[in-house]
């Protein structure tokens, strides 16, 4: 039985909860406004480009979700996500979840900076702004690609580590599981486990959380590698590492300097470039493009074969040892390209255009236009790409643009993006703070800074520069810079003895 007093008490409690919610939002009004605007841009994108946008790698992710097997080129983590969403038969739902991931990344950055480092509302909002408003970040979320998920996982790992000054084994296990998901989404995530483990050792969190983290990460990763071994005969995450390193070195490798032994190393000879053919300025030609300069087809077999991958890896190591100056020059050139103010076409127009919002030909008179149809080339160990798209969507999967939404995003992208120079400044600022606080071994900014630096350097050192590879580094670089500026660039003062 409810009395009159009980009803009056309930009525009084409801406004109290509402007032507390309004107060919570009011104290964070700048971030709430920014988050709302970021969400609105993503809604406009989904309205303008339906059901999703496509990159060349997108089709293999979908193929694996339809024909489950360990892919030789990249881990299947993102394909597992597509597989989980497969019953809905909607690429629009897939990109919706990716837009939510982008917004969640911004929320994690803001919450960590506000709650644990005491930044004001405007400071936390400014650090999260690149994720919320960068047009290329939003476009990447609209692509069927793994990068948005990878970025969220990296930021979640760093947030969880920095959030807990004292850490239990349960928190360590949660970090390990996130690291496993990161490594299975993109293999570059696995080396970051070592970065996190070293940071936790420096901060002396104790052996139990570190052991729990390593164990929780190792179990799913080893299980995946066992599955990969059963399918491909190699205990690994992929069998493309040697081929990708070959791609990195092929544009400068000179067999006159490498000097492969004609008796014992005959398998390396086919990888030597034909001196009569002009070298490509782009490393990607030597792995992905077919033509006169594409040497991997000289074996007459599948270039993703394990033996070819091993041979290509040996060739790449020999090239680096024989020509260290040329290798460093190639890496340095890509690193400098990462920090340019402008965004010139690279590595080629075809790749560059896949990162652009395109609304040409759509107008009030012709409000809908076909932008891109799936190609008909065969997918790896599956069907054909166009049939895979239709099978997943249970209908049309071609991208169509719609006026005026597509036009809004195309014009927005012309100016609303983060120049590489700004990313470089953020890394320099946080590096200065880390050096200044060397007595604290860099302080809490060390972890996001090392992660951001690794995400920038690794593609340049092992593959080739691509604008897409810079985006996961962006949020952690600004997180490190915000922590540094909050704590100051001067060394921490030693406490005086009382």
N, C-alpha and C positions, 0 to 999 in steps of 0.2 A: 504494500500500500504506500503510495507516494503522498506525503503531506504537503500542505501549502508552503511550509518553510523550506522543504527539500526542493520544491519547484523553483522557489525564489532564489535559492542558493545556486541551482543549475543555471538559471537565467543570468545570474551575476557572473558566473565563471566563464560563460561563453564570450562576452565582451573582453574579459581579461585575457583570454588566449588570443583573440584577435588583436588586441592592443600590443601584446608581446610580439606577435608576428610582424605587425607594422613597425614596431620599434626595431626589430631585428633587421628588416629590410631598409629602414631609414638610415641606420648606421652604416649600411653598405650600399647606399643609393647609387654611387657612381658605377660600382660593379654590376648592380642589378640592371642599370640602364645599358651598360656595355654588353652584358649577356643577352639582354632582350634584342638589341640591335644586331648582335652576331647571329642570334637565332633567326631573325627576320631575313638576313642575307642568305641564310641557308634555305629558308622556305622559298625565297625568290629563285634560288638556284634549282631547287627541285621542281619548281613550276616551269622553269625555262628549258631544262634539259631532261627529257623523260625517255625511258625510265631511269637511265644511268648514262655515264660516259665511259669510254673504253680506251685502254692503253694496250700496247701489244702483249704485255705480260698478263693482262686480265683473262684472256681466253684459257690459258693453262690452269689458272686458279679454278675456274668454273669446271673445266674438264676433269680435274682431280676430284672435285666435289661430286661429279656424276659417276666417274669411274675410279673409285678410291684405290690409290696405290701410292707408294712413296715416290715422289718426283725426283729425278736425278739432278735438277738444276737448283731447286730451292725447297726448303722444308714446307710441310703441308699445313702449318698452323692456321693460316688464313683460310685455306680450303675447308678445314674442319668447321670454321665459322659459317662459311657458305653452305656446308652440308647441314648444319644445325637449322639454318633458315630455309633450306630447300622445300620443306612441306608447304611453305607459304607461296612458292612460285612467284616471287616478286623481287626483281632487282631494285625497284623503288624502295622496298623495305630494307634491303641491304644498305643502300646509300643513306637512308634515314638513320639506321643504327650508327653509321660512320659519322654523320653529322652530330649525333648525340655524343659520340666518343670525342669529337673535337671540342664540343662545349664542356664535356667532363674534364678534359685536359686543362682547360682554362680554370675551371672550378678548383681543381687540385692545386694548381699554382697559387691562386688567390688565397685559398684556405690555409695552405702551409705558410705563406708569407705573413698573413694576418695573425694566425693563431700562435705560431711558434717563433716568429721573428719580429712581431709587433709592428709591421708596416702599417701606415694609415691606409684608409680606403683608396685614395688616389694612387698610392704606391703599388699596392697589390693589383689594382686595375691596370695600371700602366705595364706591369710585367706580363700580365695575361693578354694584353691587347693584340700582340702579333698573332697569337693563335686565333683570337676571335675575328680579326678583321683582315688578315692577309688573304688576298684574292686567290693566290696559288694554293694556300692551305685549304680554302673552301672548295676549290676546283679538285684538289686531290681527294677530298672527302666524297666528291661526287663520282670519282672514278672507282671502278671495281678493282681495287688494289689494296695491298696489305699495310701500306705505310701509316695510315691513320691509326689502326689498331696497334702497330708497333710503337708509335709515338706515345699513345696513352699508356701502354705497359711500361715504357721506360720512365715516364713521369710518375706513374704509380709506384714503381720500385723506389725511386729517389724520395718521393714523399713519405713512404712508409719508413724508410731508414732514418730520415731526418726528423720525423715526427716523434720518435721514441728515443729519449736520452738514455733511458735504461730499457733493455730489451729482453723479453722472455723468449723461450724456445718456440712458443707458438707464433710470435711475431716473426722470428727467424724462418720458420717453416712457411709462413705466408709469403715472405719475400722470396724464398726459394721457388715456390710454385709460380709466382709472377715471373721470375727469371726464366723458368722453364718455358712458359708460354711465350716470352719474348724471344728466346732462342729458336723455338719452333715456328715463330712467325717470320723472323729473318735471322739467318745464321750469325750475323754480326752481333746479335744479342748475347751469344755465349761468352765471348771475351769480356763483356761488361760484367759478367758474374765475378770474374777475377778482380775487377776494379772495386766492386761492392764488397767482396770478401776482404780485400786489403784495407779498405776504408774502415770496415768494422773491426779489424785487428788494431788499426791505429787508434781507434776510439775506445778500445778495450771493453767491448760489450760483453765479453765472456765467451768461453768455448761452446757452451750449450746452444745459444742462438746461431752461431756460425756453423756448427755441425748440423743443426736442424735445417739451416738454409741450404747448405751444400747437398744434404741428403734429399730434401724435398725437390731440389732442382734436378739432381742426378737421376732419380727414379723415372720420371716421365721421359727425360732426354735419352737415357739408356734404353728404355723400352722402345722408343721410336727408332733408335739406331739398330736395335735388334730386328725390328720389322723391316727396316731398310736393308739390312744384311740378308734377311731371308728372301727378299725380292731381287736384290741386285748383287749379292755376293760380296759386299763390302760393309764393314761396321763403321758407319759414318752417317752424318746428317744429309750430305749430298755427295755427288761425285762430279762436281763441276769446278772445284777450287783450283785445280791445276789448269783447266782451260781458261778460267777467268784471269789467272796470273799470266798465262801465255798472252791473252788479249792485251794485258797491261804492257808487256815487254815487246810485243811483236813489231810495233812501229819503229823501234830503234835497234832491235836485236840484229847483230851483224855476225854471221857465221865465220867470217874471217878473223874476228876477235874471239868468238866463243871456241872455235877450233874443235868441233866434235871429232872424236876418234872414228876414222872411217871403218875400222874393224869392229870395235866394241860398241859403238854408238850409232849404228846405221839407222836406228829408229828415229833419231833426232834430225836426220838429214831432210826428210820431207817438210819439216817445220821451218827450214830456212827460206827466206823470201827470195823470189826470183829477181835478180838485180835489174832485169830489163823492164820490170813493172814498177811504176812510180809508187812510192810509199804513201799510204793514206795518213793525213794528219789526225785521224780519229782512230782510237784503239778499237772501237766497237766493230769496225769493218772486219777485223780478223777473226771474230767469233760469230757474228750474227748475219752478216751479209754474204750472199752468194755471188760469185763472179770470178774474174780472172785472178784477183788478189786473195781470194779466200782459200787458204792452203789446207785447212782441216779436212776437206773433202778428198784430198789426194789418197787417203787410205782406202777409199771406196767402201767405207763402213759407217755406221752411226757414230757421229762425232762425240756423243755422250757416253760412248763405251768406256768402261773402267780403264782399260789399257791405254786408250788415247788420252784420257784425263791424266793418268800417271806420267805418261811420256811428255805431255804438254807442261806439266808441273816441273819435271826435271829440266826441260828446256828453259823455262822461265827462270829457275834458280841459277842455271849456268849463265844465262844472259845478264842477270843482276850482278853476279860475282865477276864476270868478265867486263862489264860496262857499268860500274857503279855510278859514274858521273852522269851517264845518259839516263839511268833510272831516276836518280835524284832530280835531274832536270825535268823529266816528265811529271814527277810527283809535285815538284815545286810549281810548275806551270799550272797544274790543276788547282793547287791550293790558292794561288794568287787569283785564279778565275773565281774561286768561291767568294772572294771579298771585293768584287767589283761593285761600283755604284749602279752601273747599267746592267741590262740583261740581254746580251746579244745572242743570236741564234747559235746554239751548240747542243749536241755534237753535230746535228744535221737538222735541216728544216722539218723533216718528217717527225723526229722525236720532239723537237721544240714545239711544234704545233699541237701535239697531243696534250700539252699543258695549258693550252689557251681556251678560254671561252670564245666560241665562234657564233656570231649571229648574223653573218652576211646573208643577204637575200631574204631575210624575214622582215615583215613590216605589217602595218595595219591592213594593207590590201592583201598581203599573202602571209597570214599570221602563223603558219605551220610549215616547217621545211624539214626534210630528211637530212640529217647531218652525217650519220655514219652507219653503214650496215656491217654486220660481222663478216669477216672474210670467209672463204670456203676452204682454207688450207687445213691439212689434217692436224689434229691435236695429238700430243704424245700418248701413245698406247691407248687412244680412245677413238672417238668418231671424228667428224669434221667440226670445225669451230662453229659454223653457222647452225648446224644441227644441235650442237651442245647448248647454244644460247636459247634456242627455241624449246629444247627439252627442259631446261631449268625454269624458264619463264612461263612455259605452257602457253606460249603466244609470241607476239612480235617483241624482239629484243633490240631492234635498231634504235639508235638515238635520234630523237626529233627535237627541234628547237621551237619554242613558242614565244611569240611576241606578246607583250613587251618585256617579259621577264628576262629572256636571254639577252636582249639588247642592254638592259640595265646592268647585268653582270659583265658583259663584254666591255662596256665603258668604264665600269668600276675597276676592272682589272688593269686598265691603262695606267692608273696612278696609285692604287691602294695595294701595295705590296712592300715587303721589307727588303731593301737593298742589301746585298751581301756585305757592303761596307759597314752597315749598322751591326750586323751579326759579328763582324770582326771587332768592332769597338766594344761590344758587350763582352767578348772573350778577353780582350786586353784589359778592360776594367777589372773583371773578376780575377784575372791573373795577377794584376798589381796588388789586389787585396790579399791574395793567397801568399804572395812573396812577403808582403808586409807582416803577415801573421805567421811567419815561419816557425816561431816558437810554439804555436798551437798546431803545427803541421798543416797550416792552411785554413783551419777552421772548417765550419760546415759548408762553405762555398766550394771546397775542394772536390767533393763528390760530383755535383752537377757540372762543374767546370771540366773535369776529366772526361765525364761521359760525353759532353758536347764536343770537346776537342777530338775524342775518338771517333765520333760520328762524322766529323768533317774530314779527318785525316784518312780514315780507313778506306773509303771509296777511292780517294786519290792514290793511295799506296797499292791497292789490290785490284782495282778495276779501271775506272775512268770517271772524271767529273760528270755529274748529272744534277740539274737543278733540283730534281726530286729528292736527292739525298741530303740536301741542306735543311729541308723542312723539319725532320725529327730533331735536329740539333738546335733549332731555334728556341723552343720553350725552355729547355734545360740551360741554354746559354743565358737567357734573360733571367731565369731563376737564380743562377749563380751571381749575375751582376747585381740583382736586387738585394740578395743577401749581403754581398760585399759592400754596397753603398749604405745599407742600413747599419752595418757594423763599423763602417768607416775604413778608409784606406790607410790609416796610420796603425802602427803596431799597438796591440792591447797593452795598457799600462799594468805593470805588475802591482799586485796588492801590497800595501805597506803593512808591516807587522805592527800589531797593536801593542 
